[in-house]
Amino acid sequence: MQSFRVTLLVLSLWLAGCTGSRKITYFNDIAATTGYDPVERYPQLKIQSGDVLQIIVSTPDKDVTQFFNPNLSGSPGPSGTGVDQGYLVDSAGFIRLPIAGKMYVRNKTTAVINEEVTTELSKTLKNVYVSTRMVSFKVSVLGDVARPGSFRIGAERASILDALSMAGDMNTTADRKDVMIIREVDGIRHYTSLNLNDSKTTLNSPYYYLANNDVVYIKPGPGKQFPTSRLVQLLPAILSAISLATTIILLSK
């Protein structure tokens, strides 16, 4: 009988540990640690009003190149004043370039903008090379994470896991089944919820890859609602110590 009690106690402690770990891991519905799934082509970033574009125009003529890129430096990005250097997409979706003039860029990718700017400038210039990138790409991560804040994205591709990594990951008290993403497209604000324990739905969601100015809100889990006194914070550790001591006493008899 005593042996049965000890076995039951150890089994209960083991199950409790397994349950706790599953609550704080991602994609725990994936059984195997290795494997593969086909990856759909990720959606390309599309330009919206308020974005800032860096458009570098190069030609064999150094004077022409300097004319188009007077502020070009080795590391494009925010200026010393905190304002991004580049072409601001206005509320109607246009930018204004030297020689090319007014061009509509909203809902277009940087690859398409490259082609259109090259075509327009080639009417006047020879051997034009155009490189376009967004320099204002950032996302905000708020809520139950280690380091909430806004984060710059240096590339045109960033997933929700990238954003969580920059924010120091979720706290153990965070709700991984209801992660909210807020996105504004063409003046309309969209909301969606991702379950980071559901790999198929999350990895195939159009919100898995983030867009410029996305807001990721991590909701606190039920445990976050309890009083945060020192005793409450230490309670799990105290209970674990008591359980371990009880196990040792029973095994020693």
C-alpha positions as CSV (number, residue, x, y, z in Angstrom):
1,M,0.0,0.0,0.0
2,Q,2.8,2.4,0.9
3,S,4.6,1.6,-2.3
4,F,1.4,2.4,-4.2
5,R,1.1,5.8,-2.5
6,V,4.7,6.6,-3.4
7,T,4.1,5.7,-7.0
8,L,0.9,7.7,-7.2
9,L,2.6,10.7,-5.7
10,V,5.6,10.6,-8.0
11,L,3.2,10.2,-11.0
12,S,1.1,13.1,-9.9
13,L,4.2,15.3,-9.7
14,W,5.4,14.2,-13.1
15,L,2.0,14.9,-14.7
16,A,1.9,18.4,-13.0
17,G,5.3,19.2,-14.5
18,C,4.3,18.1,-18.0
19,T,1.1,20.1,-17.8
20,G,3.0,23.2,-16.8
21,S,5.6,22.9,-19.5
22,R,3.0,22.5,-22.2
23,K,1.4,25.7,-21.2
24,I,4.6,27.7,-21.8
25,T,5.8,26.1,-25.0
26,Y,4.9,27.0,-28.6
27,F,3.4,24.7,-31.2
28,N,3.2,21.8,-28.7
29,D,0.7,20.1,-31.1
30,I,3.8,19.1,-33.2
31,A,4.6,15.6,-32.0
32,A,7.9,15.0,-33.7
33,T,11.0,17.1,-33.1
34,T,12.0,16.7,-36.7
35,G,10.1,16.7,-39.9
36,Y,9.0,19.1,-42.6
37,D,6.0,20.8,-44.0
38,P,5.7,22.6,-47.4
39,V,6.0,26.3,-47.0
40,E,3.8,28.5,-49.1
41,R,5.3,31.6,-50.7
42,Y,5.2,34.3,-48.0
43,P,3.3,37.4,-48.9
44,Q,5.5,40.2,-50.1
45,L,5.4,43.5,-48.2
46,K,3.1,46.1,-49.8
47,I,3.7,49.8,-49.4
48,Q,1.1,51.8,-47.5
49,S,0.5,55.5,-46.9
50,G,2.9,56.8,-44.2
51,D,5.7,54.4,-45.2
52,V,9.1,55.9,-46.0
53,L,11.0,54.5,-49.0
54,Q,14.7,54.8,-49.7
55,I,15.1,54.8,-53.5
56,I,18.7,54.7,-54.7
57,V,19.2,55.6,-58.3
58,S,22.6,54.8,-59.9
59,T,24.0,55.6,-63.3
60,P,27.5,55.7,-64.9
61,D,27.4,59.4,-64.4
62,K,28.6,60.2,-60.9
63,D,27.1,63.7,-60.9
64,V,23.6,62.3,-61.8
65,T,23.9,59.6,-59.1
66,Q,24.9,62.3,-56.6
67,F,21.9,64.4,-57.7
68,F,19.5,61.6,-56.9
69,N,21.2,60.4,-53.7
70,P,22.5,63.5,-51.9
71,N,22.2,62.0,-48.5
72,L,23.3,58.5,-49.3
73,S,25.5,57.0,-46.5
74,G,26.9,53.6,-45.8
75,S,24.1,52.6,-43.5
76,P,20.7,53.9,-44.6
77,G,18.1,54.3,-41.9
78,P,16.9,56.8,-39.4
79,S,18.6,60.2,-39.4
80,G,20.0,61.9,-36.4
81,T,16.8,63.8,-35.9
82,G,14.8,60.5,-35.5
83,V,13.1,61.1,-38.9
84,D,13.6,58.4,-41.6
85,Q,15.5,59.7,-44.6
86,G,13.7,58.9,-47.9
87,Y,10.5,59.4,-49.8
88,L,7.3,59.6,-47.7
89,V,4.2,58.0,-49.2
90,D,1.5,60.6,-48.8
91,S,-2.1,59.9,-47.8
92,A,-3.1,59.4,-51.4
93,G,-0.4,56.8,-52.0
94,F,2.0,58.9,-54.0
95,I,5.7,59.8,-53.8
96,R,7.5,62.5,-55.8
97,L,10.8,61.8,-57.5
98,P,13.2,64.1,-59.4
99,I,12.6,63.8,-63.1
100,A,10.1,60.9,-62.7
101,G,7.7,63.2,-60.9
102,K,4.6,62.0,-59.1
103,M,4.3,58.2,-58.9
104,Y,1.6,56.0,-57.3
105,V,3.2,53.3,-55.0
106,R,0.5,52.3,-52.5
107,N,-0.2,48.5,-52.4
108,K,2.8,47.8,-54.6
109,T,5.9,45.8,-53.7
110,T,9.4,47.3,-53.8
111,A,10.2,45.1,-56.7
112,V,7.3,46.6,-58.7
113,I,8.4,50.1,-57.7
114,N,11.9,49.4,-58.9
115,E,10.6,48.4,-62.3
116,E,8.3,51.4,-62.6
117,V,10.9,53.9,-61.5
118,T,13.5,52.4,-63.8
119,T,11.1,52.6,-66.8
120,E,10.2,56.2,-66.1
121,L,13.8,57.4,-65.6
122,S,15.0,55.5,-68.6
123,K,13.0,57.9,-70.8
124,T,15.6,60.6,-69.8
125,L,18.6,58.7,-68.5
126,K,20.7,55.8,-69.8
127,N,21.8,52.7,-67.9
128,V,19.7,53.4,-64.9
129,Y,19.8,51.0,-61.9
130,V,17.2,51.5,-59.1
131,S,17.1,49.9,-55.7
132,T,14.1,50.4,-53.4
133,R,13.6,49.4,-49.8
134,M,11.4,50.4,-46.9
135,V,13.3,52.2,-44.1
136,S,10.4,52.7,-41.8
137,F,9.4,49.0,-41.2
138,K,8.7,48.6,-37.5
139,V,6.4,46.5,-35.3
140,S,5.3,47.0,-31.7
141,V,5.0,44.2,-29.1
142,L,3.0,45.0,-26.0
143,G,1.6,43.1,-23.0
144,D,3.0,40.1,-21.1
145,V,6.5,40.0,-22.6
146,A,10.0,40.6,-21.1
147,R,10.8,43.8,-23.1
148,P,7.7,45.5,-24.6
149,G,8.4,48.2,-27.2
150,S,8.7,49.1,-30.8
151,F,11.3,47.4,-32.9
152,R,12.9,48.2,-36.3
153,I,12.9,45.5,-38.9
154,G,15.9,45.6,-41.3
155,A,14.5,43.3,-43.9
156,E,11.1,43.0,-45.7
157,R,10.2,39.8,-43.9
158,A,9.5,39.3,-40.2
159,S,7.3,36.7,-38.5
160,I,5.5,37.0,-35.2
161,L,8.2,34.7,-33.7
162,D,10.8,37.2,-34.8
163,A,8.9,40.0,-33.1
164,L,8.6,37.9,-29.9
165,S,12.3,37.2,-30.0
166,M,13.1,40.9,-30.2
167,A,10.8,41.5,-27.2
168,G,12.6,38.9,-25.1
169,D,9.8,36.3,-25.5
170,M,6.6,35.9,-23.6
171,N,6.5,35.7,-19.9
172,T,5.5,32.3,-18.4
173,T,2.2,33.9,-17.4
174,A,1.2,34.9,-20.9
175,D,-1.7,33.5,-22.8
176,R,-0.3,31.7,-25.8
177,K,-3.7,30.7,-27.2
178,D,-4.9,34.2,-27.8
179,V,-2.2,36.5,-29.3
180,M,-3.8,39.6,-30.8
181,I,-2.4,41.3,-34.0
182,I,-3.7,44.7,-35.0
183,R,-3.0,45.7,-38.6
184,E,-4.1,48.8,-40.6
185,V,-4.5,48.4,-44.4
186,D,-5.9,51.2,-46.6
187,G,-7.2,53.1,-43.6
188,I,-9.1,50.1,-42.2
189,R,-7.9,48.5,-38.9
190,H,-8.0,44.7,-38.8
191,Y,-7.8,42.5,-35.7
192,T,-7.0,38.8,-35.5
193,S,-6.1,36.3,-32.9
194,L,-3.4,33.6,-33.2
195,N,-3.1,30.4,-31.1
196,L,0.6,29.7,-30.8
197,N,-0.3,26.2,-29.7
198,D,-1.9,25.5,-33.0
199,S,0.9,25.2,-35.5
200,K,-1.1,24.6,-38.7
201,T,-3.4,27.6,-38.2
202,T,-0.7,30.0,-37.1
203,L,2.0,29.1,-39.6
204,N,-0.5,29.3,-42.5
205,S,-2.1,32.5,-41.3
206,P,-1.6,35.7,-43.4
207,Y,-0.8,37.4,-40.1
208,Y,2.2,35.0,-39.3
209,Y,4.4,37.4,-41.3
210,L,4.1,40.9,-40.0
211,A,3.5,44.1,-41.9
212,N,4.7,47.6,-41.2
213,N,3.3,49.2,-38.0
214,D,1.7,45.9,-36.9
215,V,0.9,45.8,-33.2
216,V,1.3,42.4,-31.4
217,Y,-0.5,42.3,-28.0
218,I,0.2,39.5,-25.6
219,K,-2.6,39.0,-23.2
220,P,-1.8,37.9,-19.6
221,G,-3.0,34.4,-18.6
222,P,-5.3,33.7,-15.7
223,G,-2.4,33.4,-13.3
224,K,-1.5,37.1,-13.9
225,Q,-4.8,38.2,-12.4
226,F,-3.9,37.1,-8.8
227,P,-2.3,39.4,-6.3
228,T,1.4,39.9,-6.9
229,S,2.6,39.8,-3.3
230,R,5.9,38.2,-2.5
231,L,4.2,35.2,-0.9
232,V,2.1,34.6,-4.0
233,Q,5.2,34.8,-6.2
234,L,7.0,32.2,-4.0
235,L,4.0,29.9,-3.6
236,P,4.7,27.6,-6.5
237,A,8.3,27.1,-5.3
238,I,7.1,26.5,-1.7
239,L,4.6,23.9,-2.9
240,S,7.2,22.2,-5.0
241,A,9.6,22.0,-2.1
242,I,6.9,20.6,0.2
243,S,6.0,17.9,-2.5
244,L,9.7,17.0,-2.9
245,A,10.2,16.7,0.9
246,T,7.0,14.6,1.2
247,T,8.3,12.3,-1.5
248,I,11.7,11.9,0.1
249,I,10.1,11.1,3.5
250,L,7.8,8.5,2.0
251,L,10.6,6.8,0.1
252,S,12.8,6.7,3.2
253,K,10.3,4.8,5.3
